[in-house]
Amino acid sequence: MMMKNIFIIPLLLLFLACNKKEVVKLDFSVQTERTNYKVGDTVKFILSGNPDQLLFYSGLEGSRFIYRNRTIAESDNITLDFATNRRLGTDAQQPQSLKLFASQKFNGQYLEASINETTDWVDITSAFTLSTSVSGDVYTNSGVVNLLTLGSLGLTIDKTKPIYFAFKFTGNTGSTQRTWRINRFDIKLTTNTDNQIIPVISISGMSWNTVKFGTSPSNFTFNSGVLQIVGGGSTALSNQVWAVSNAVNLISVKSDIGTPLKNISTRLDEYTFIYNQPGNYKVTFEAFNINVYGESRVIKELEVNIAP
């Protein structure tokens, strides 16, 4: 009986060794069809190796391999620009009906009692241009302003802390109150390392919350990308209404992403891409085979020069 077991054990080990599963090692390569390209040309990449998965990073902003894990970008140039449209009312009877504030002291409670204008908020309206029109659908651009340069207005920003923005609407009963529309609110940063311009947040991501003071009858509404408040006619009650954003991290950015080109069920021998701007682009292909037994990954980079 002992001798029989001695023979079984080596046979079992041999069987396991022969049936060991391993990920298939990659032998992937890529090259362009030719060396010279111009704007609008179709760049053809010739692929070999047939990896299970393949990602393509074009080298354009938002698709750079080096920034695939970046979530924070250091910047000394964080800009805001927005656009407003004003209707109805007069300056004499409805003065300064819309103001823009910023705060890093707001407690995040969207209640009248939590809006402490004099202690927690900084009026930054004067840094921007607001609409002076009283009719039509023309929007006025505010101008592009670096938020980090508003110290003279009392706004000193700690980039490590979130910031809130708020539009304050004031309407006086007795005459027709203003109607205001804001259709753009864009915050962008320019990176310190390579002057890359990256969107931080836009108007649709601000999650505007209406806070009404006293018996104010009006509300800010947000529909189809437009933030709006209608003050009402001459008999409407006076209004003080705030549209307060969610917390914004000024240096938080989305990681760059690659374009998935294939999976294990498909084969791809070439890929084409068109660049619409001249420049020198670092293109990256990330190829990998991966399963429960391990992974084999290959990174291939190419410089693609696009002439005007």
Buried (B, 14 or more C-beta within 10 A) or exposed (E): EEEEEEEEEEEEEEEEEEEEEEBEEBEBEBEBEEEEBEEEBEBBBEBEBBBBBBBBBBBBEBBBBEBBEBEEBEBEBBBBBBBBBBBBBEEEBBEEBBBBBBBBEBEEEBEEEEBEBEEBBBBBBEBBBBBEEEEEEEBBEBEEBBBBBBEEBEBEBEBEEBBBBBBBBBBBBEBBBBBBBBBBBBBBBBBEEEEBEBBBBBBEEBEBBBBBBEEBBBBBEBEEEBBBBBBBEEEBBBBBBBBBBBEBBBBEBEEBEBEEBBEEEEEEEEBEBEBEEEEEBBBBBBBBBBEEEEEBBBEBBBEBEBEE
